[in-house]
Structures are given as C-alpha cells and as structure tokens.
C-alpha cells in the first residue's frame, strides 16, 4: 500500500469517514489487506462502502455477515469484503477459503479482524474504530 | 413416479438446517425432514460456518434416508433432484450440492440447482395449493430482505433489497446487545409483545421517494447509541421497550414498501416468505396496510418459513417444467443473486 496518513483522529461526520475510505482506495495496491476492528455500529461496513466507492465499484456493497465474504469486481482492483463476526478464529478463516482471497491481487477488507488477527500478515493496514462522544467516532490508523 | 405423481427430492443445506423432502407434483409434501443446528449455534451467538459444514456432512445421508422412508418411496420412484446452490455458506452449500449430484448420477435422474430465495417464495405453493403467479413477494430472512415481482412460475424480478444489513441480521445484532441472545428474531418478537413500541422514537429509514430498497444499518446504530447514552446516564434499560420500538421501526418500513410495490405493479396479492415472515408484528402490520388497499396477504406456516427441503423441491419442479436442467458441474455459488 502506498503512503497513507497514520495516527488517531476524530471523525465528526460521515464526510470524514468517507475521506478516509477514499484515501485508502487511492493508496491501495494489489494484494493489500485492510483490517477493521470496532464494535457493532461503529461504521465498519460504512467505511468499506467508501473504500469501494474510491475503487470505482459500481455494485451495492452490502453486509457480508451472512456469507462471510462478498466479491466486487467492477472497480480498479477486485474488492474482497469479509465479515468474520461469526468465525471462531484463524482456522475457520482458512477453511472459508480466505487464503485464496488475501493472496490474490485484489484489496481485502476484513471486518472484525481481531478475531482472525493471527492469520493476517504484519503489513496489513490496521484500523480501530471506537465510539467517541455525541455520535462521533475515534479512528486510529496503524 | 409413484401412483401417477411426479416426485421431486429437495435438498437444502445453505445455512444451519440440513433439510430433505419429497414433494409430489410440486405441491404435495410427502415428507419434510429438518435437522436443525440451532441449539449448537446458540452458545456462539450465531451460525459458526465450519461447525455447520461438519454437521451437514454427518446428517445429510440420514436425512435423505428418512425423507424417502417417511414418504414411503425409494430412490427409483424419484423423478428429479433439486438442491440449493446459493446463496449461503460455501462449505454448507457444497455438502448439499455433492449429495444431490451423487443421487442424480447414481439414479440417472435430472438435477436442478435452485436459488435459495426462489425456494422461499415457492414455499407458498406448498401451503396455498391454488396460488399461481402473478404476485408480489416479500422475502425477509436472516440473510436477505427483498421485494420481488413474480410475473410467472420460475421468473423472479427483484425490485428492491437491502443496501446494508438484512432485516433478520439487524434483529440478531440488536438482540445480542440488549442481551436477548440468538436467534434474535423470535426473541425480539416475544420481548416486543411486553413492551411499548412508541417508547423510543427510532427514525424510520425510507431512502429516496419511490425506492423499494432498505437500510437497517443506521437503525442498528441508533439503537446502540440509545443504549450507550442510557447506560452512561445510569438509567435502567427496559429491554422490552427497546425490542418493541426497534421492531416497529423495522417492520413498518418493510410493510409499507411491500404494499406500495404491490400497488404500483398492479398485484392483488403479497406473498411473504423467509424466516422473518413469521414475525407477528410484521404479519399484523402488513395485513392491516394491505387490506386497506384491497390487497390479499398470503404466507406459509412457520415450518415452511424457515429453511426446508420441500420449498427447494417445489422450486425445482417448476424450473424443470420451464425446461431448466443443471449439469454435473453444478457448483455452490455463495453470493448468488436473485
């Protein structure tokens, strides 16, 4: 992944989250992995939608909770959107065929990445999203 | 063929039920075996894919045997095999697809891969023997929320769907944070009956005028924000009120959009399908809104709302009648669209 601004910031509005999503899409190179960590409702899927928008994905990006992974091929890079909420750990991640995706030449975005942390390469872009006050979000890019 | 009836064996393994059924002439259920894993997954707060696949593998042969036995037929009597090939969990789907292909090959009978969503709609043919297209269908479940126009057998035109979370998924997630547990739908439904649906003013998400799409993610966030605020203020949370208010915000939008869709497309009937079709408040509200506009609402009984093999057999039968056939190269398609 090309250079991207790291550190912590407060997302006041949806526009801030969108800006981050677009900058990730802009910096993404084939085979990159974005690991999203944050509670229910913090906006992981929303951020993924903006990454998809930045890649030029034309399909509707919907929650992959039911099927674990959804693929989108209409953008600049293939987007593999994982939600590993229902997985018990890295082993299940492998048996869901994850290696085929994360070693492929697309961009993998993984929600609830803390569950499968041991299966992710060290150079994955790690993003923590937390509730801040008044509906804002505290986002840390590592 | 047995007694002049065309027999279809239907196999369903897309999520957490291993289900096999024998259906006569696309309408008559001769057997409907459902082996559910819900007890196993309850402790994890949802379906665990790898466990689900292993359980399907353990159960599938036994379910096929029991379905044939209960129907009083043998494999030689079966004319067609139908199987769900998507959408669903890949490992789970593969078990059913492999079983169906083996049976079709060994018995030299045709094979049809069925879209799970078409199956849910077809469940109504099993319940309502006079029902024929055209009609408007509302398919709401743990993984899907769709409004589908059905102009004829074997033709389904999606006119609206969720843009983020499925309705059942929203129920599951909110049930989890208010401590009701899995499966969220029935538990929220039950708690809501004891609660006040006007207690909390959750915003309804209608999207642009004329759209039949849904969005439940923001509603989930509203519920989470409400819970956080109340907890931080040290106020006690009335779980029943949260359940009732949240459920109302979900089902009001679903009911209104389904009825508007039927009206716009000139359909006199709305046919409900999927697990969330069992939600008592959704049923009540949609019936109210529809009857005010002269529209009839049909739904299958709860056992046919959940995943089952009979609905797959019925959908396969009508696909077969329309001339469809699947080859032995049929593969699972986890993200299959309508």
Contacts between the chains, C-beta under 8 A, distances in Angstrom:
chain1	res1	chain2	res2	distance
A	39	B	224	7.8
A	40	B	173	5.6
A	40	B	176	7.6
A	40	B	177	6.3
A	40	B	220	6.9
A	40	B	224	6.1
A	41	B	173	8.0
A	41	B	217	7.9
A	41	B	220	5.4
A	41	B	221	4.2
A	41	B	223	7.8
A	41	B	224	3.9
A	41	B	225	7.6
A	43	B	221	7.7
A	45	B	164	5.9
A	45	B	165	7.8
A	45	B	217	6.3
A	46	B	217	7.2
A	60	B	161	7.9
A	60	B	163	5.6
A	62	B	161	7.8
A	62	B	162	6.0
A	62	B	163	6.2
A	62	B	164	5.7
A	62	B	165	7.8
A	63	B	162	7.8
A	63	B	164	5.4
A	63	B	165	4.7
A	63	B	166	7.0
A	63	B	169	6.3
A	63	B	217	7.3
A	65	B	143	7.8
A	65	B	165	7.3
A	65	B	166	7.9
A	65	B	169	5.5
A	66	B	15	8.0
A	66	B	87	7.4
A	66	B	88	7.8
A	66	B	142	6.5
A	66	B	143	3.3
A	66	B	144	7.6
A	66	B	166	6.5
A	66	B	169	6.7
A	67	B	87	6.0
A	67	B	88	6.8
A	67	B	89	6.5
A	67	B	90	7.7
A	67	B	143	7.2
A	67	B	334	4.7
A	67	B	335	5.6
A	68	B	49	6.3
A	68	B	89	6.8
A	68	B	90	7.9
A	68	B	334	7.8
A	69	B	334	7.5
A	69	B	335	8.0
A	70	B	335	5.3
A	71	B	335	6.8
A	85	B	46	7.3
A	86	B	44	7.6
A	86	B	46	4.7
A	86	B	47	5.9
A	86	B	48	6.2
A	86	B	49	6.6
A	87	B	48	7.3
A	87	B	49	6.7
A	87	B	50	7.9
A	88	B	44	7.2
A	88	B	48	5.8
A	88	B	50	7.3
A	91	B	50	7.5
A	92	B	48	7.2
A	92	B	49	6.3
A	92	B	50	4.6
A	95	B	49	7.8
A	95	B	50	5.4
A	95	B	53	8.0
A	95	B	91	6.9
A	96	B	49	6.0
A	96	B	50	7.8
A	96	B	90	7.0
A	96	B	91	7.2
A	97	B	90	6.6
A	131	B	228	6.5
A	135	B	225	6.1
